[in-house]
Amino acid sequence: MSDTASTRATRNTPDRPLVTAPDLLSSLAPLLAEWVPRQRWFAGKGRLITGFGLIAATELLPCTSDGSTPGLLHLLVRAQQSTPAGREAGSGDCYQLLLGVHPALPPQLAPAAIGRPTGGPLRGRTVYDALLDGRLCGLLLERLRMPGRLGTLRFRRDGDLDIPSGLPARPIAVEQSNSSIVYGDTFILKVFRRIEPGVNPDLELPRALADAKCARVPAPAAWFESAAPDSGGEASTLGVLQPFLPGSADGWQLALNALAVRADFTGSARALGHATAEVHTALAQTLPVTALRRPQLEAIAGQMNERLDATARAVPVLQPYRARLRSAFDALAAVGHDGRSWAAQRIHGDLHLGQTLRSAGEGRWSLIDFEGEPARPLAERRQPQPAVRDVAAMLRSFDYAARSGPAGGDPWSLEWARRTRAAYCLGYAEAGGLDPRSAPELMRAYETDKAVYEVLYEARHRPDWLPVPMAAIRRLAAGPAGGDPGGLGADGR
């Protein structure tokens, strides 16, 4: 990294010698090249990291002390990766890193260790994932309590929610595409890892829903963002603090529990359909709604076909079904030929049972995690979409549960999925006024597109799960009957 690039990335903190040191990133790069690819949130799996570029660096807590107090360093780095033959080289993805710096890491933090730089300003000290250190997570909360600017970072507050000081921090250990910390039983902070310029939908949409007085989604209490030099003047959302819902159970686990004891889930699914429709209605009232006509529908179908072709190249097991799956996208393109149009609005974008919570007392459903599918570009995730896209994604989630639970896709669990899917659609229609099954071409196309996405995801991250979306691929390739939103096809596949 050149002296000029280092100075530009840290121009707002010239009095901090560590972040302006030109050899900071070069000394960390060998450690990060080993650690970053192993993280669940790293999007560039399968391609070699060839280097890193520093976008911004800020000391949240001084890292130059030789005492026992840890330092906290915030980095935005761009991972430079090898490019497959025949493809144009890109600039690489930007990642947010919060690094703890300690002379001697305590034993309880050993799993968080990244390594010890052999040179540079952190030479000889241990660098580790700060989001696994409760003390440093507590410091991050204090920054969020006090709006202001530090270097390229801006900490902001919204609403009247009080954020108490000194709440104990508990990192959520489950693997996910971002990192989350729970503070007491009061707040949860989501820290985004892959960063793009622009407001993240997980901040934008809950704020819009709060304005619409929709109680189905926790309203943001605070957030932080970056105005790094390469963002084109547009702030990038880095993390969002929202109320935590203690005692709530996520819909995925509730569905698996019902399957384990062969219990009916239609009442819960119907209520969840109500909640989804309420959120869609509130978003349509608060944010712009557009109409999709023939050119837009043809463009959407073309993008779906491109994703299908790309996935079939990456996952050869999909190849035999490609031509038959394409018919679903062709039917979507044909919808506009007779003058029909469909409303498009802001939606959740990655709705599934794991993105829902049901309260322990009154059994009220809430929707969370409005980031959208992290693999898609931010600009695409912020585009208006037909509401049936969320519905189709939830139907896929019921299918996943039926094939992932103890029953493992036996006839009873497949019938459970058929009835549950139908109940969800009924609940949605009751609360939203439009039965999603009245748009079969859109439903089939979006469910097929979601199943294709799942095939690529599972092939890359969880190969043992690949049979689950492949069962849906076989069903959907059978034609419109196999894509019936209320069922799973005549053969249950």
C-alpha positions, 0 to 999 in steps of 0.5 A, a space after each residue: 500500500 502506498 503512502 498516498 493511499 494510506 493517507 487518503 484512507 485515514 485523512 480524518 485521523 491524522 493524529 493516529 500514527 497506527 492507522 497512517 502507518 503505510 506498512 499496517 495492511 502489508 503486515 496484516 495481509 498474510 494473516 488475513 489471507 489465511 483467516 478471511 476465506 475460512 469465515 462464513 461471511 466471505 463471499 469469494 470462496 473457491 478463488 485465491 486471495 491475491 492481496 488486500 487494498 486498504 479503504 479506511 482504517 480507524 482506531 476505536 480504541 488505541 492499539 499502541 499500548 503495551 499494557 493488558 488493555 486491548 485495542 480496537 481497530 476498524 478496517 474496510 479492506 478490499 479483497 483482491 482475488 484471482 479471476 477465472 479464465 475467460 472472465 473480466 477482472 473485477 475490483 474485489 469485494 469490500 469487507 468490514 473487519 473489527 480487529 482486537 489487538 492484545 499483547 497476550 490473548 486471554 485463553 477464553 479468546 483463543 478461538 478468536 485469534 487471527 495471528 501475530 504480525 511479524 512486522 509493522 506497527 502491531 508486530 509481536 501482538 495478537 490480532 483477533 476477531 473483536 466481535 468475539 470479545 465482550 469488552 470490545 463489543 461493549 465499547 462498540 455499544 458505547 459509540 452507538 449511544 453517542 452520535 458523532 464521527 470518528 475518522 470515516 465512521 459516523 454513529 447515528 441515533 433514531 427514535 426515542 428508544 433509550 440505550 442503557 450503558 453497560 449492557 453485557 455483550 453476547 456474540 451469537 455463535 451461529 454461522 451467518 453471512 454477518 455477525 450479531 451481538 446481543 446486549 443484555 436482553 434488550 438490543 441486538 447489533 447486526 454488523 455487516 461484513 460485505 460492504 457496498 456503497 449505499 444504505 442497507 435495506 436492513 436499515 432502510 426498510 425497518 425505518 420505513 416500517 416504523 414510519 408506517 407504525 407497523 409493529 411487525 418489525 423492530 425499529 432501529 435504535 442506532 446504526 453506524 456507517 462509513 463515508 470512505 473515500 472510494 464510496 463516491 460520496 455515498 455512505 455505506 451502512 456498517 451495522 444496525 442496532 435494534 430491539 432484541 425480542 427475548 423469549 421469541 422462537 424462530 419460525 424454522 425451529 418451530 416448524 422442525 419441532 412440529 415436524 418432530 412430533 407430527 403436529 399440525 402447523 397450519 394455524 401458525 402458517 396462516 398467522 405468518 401469512 397475515 404478518 407477511 401481508 401486513 408488512 407488504 401493505 405497510 411498505 407499499 404505503 410508505 415507499 414507491 410502488 411501480 408497475 411491471 409491464 411487458 418490457 420489465 417482465 421480459 427483463 426479469 425473465 431474462 435475468 432468471 434465465 441468466 442465473 439458471 445458465 450460470 448455476 447449471 455451469 457451476 453445478 452440473 447436476 442441474 444441467 438435465 433440468 435446464 430446458 424444462 425450468 426455462 419454461 417457467 421463465 418464458 411463461 413469466 415473460 409472456 404474461 405482459 403480452 396481453 397487456 397485463 401488469 403487476 405491481 412491484 414494491 419494496 419487499 423483504 427479499 430473503 424471506 424464510 422461516 429463519 427470518 421470522 420470530 414468534 413471541 412466547 406469550 401471545 404468539 405474535 409473528 415478527 419479521 427480521 433481517 431485511 438485508 435481502 439475499 447477501 449474494 446479490 448486489 445492493 442496488 438489485 436488492 433495493 429494487 421494487 419487486 412483486 410481493 409474490 417473490 417473498 411468498 414464493 421464498 416462504 413456500 420454499 422454506 416450508 418445503 425445506 423444513 419438511 425435507 430437513 426434519 426428523 421425518 426427512 421427506 416421508 409422505 407425512 412430512 410432504 403432506 404437512 408441507 402441502 397443507 402448510 403452504 396452502 395455509 400460509 397463502 390463505 392467511 396472506 390473502 385474508 390480510 392482503 386482499 390478493 391471493 398469491 395463487 391468483 398469479 400462477 405464472 409469477 409464483 412458479 417463476 419466482 419459486 423456480 428462481 429461488 430453487 436455482 439460487 438454493 442449488 448454487 448456495 448449497 453446492 458452495 456452502 453445504 453440499 450435504 443439503 443439495 438434495 433438498 433444493 434438487 427435489 424442488 428442481 425435479 418437481 418444478 421441472 415437471 411443469 405448472 402442476 408441479 409448481 402449484 403453490 399449495 402442493 408439492 406435485 403428484 409424486 411428492 418431489 
